[in-house]
């Protein structure tokens, strides 16, 4: 599982989704591979799909932590400014 920064995690998710789609295209040009239909994807594609779900869950957890930290800092900043304005 990926443990780097958020941008790297998003890149990893994109790669895993590409694996789930077997690196095909939705509307391929004549010389490009199409995404295989569901039920016809390889075991490697299914594994990549499961890995993508795990990485998405990890990203969501990190985003929630980041959101919580930001909300706390915004509240603390507001408190400091209000107390400073009263002095």
Long-range contacts (C-beta under 8 A, 24 or more apart in sequence): 1-54, 1-55, 1-58, 2-55, 2-58, 6-59, 6-62, 6-63, 6-66, 9-55, 9-58, 9-59, 9-62, 10-59, 12-55, 13-52, 13-55, 13-56, 13-59, 16-48, 16-49, 16-51, 16-52, 16-55, 17-48, 17-49, 17-52, 18-48, 19-44, 19-45, 19-47, 19-48, 19-49, 19-51, 19-52, 20-45, 20-46, 20-48, 20-49, 20-52, 21-45
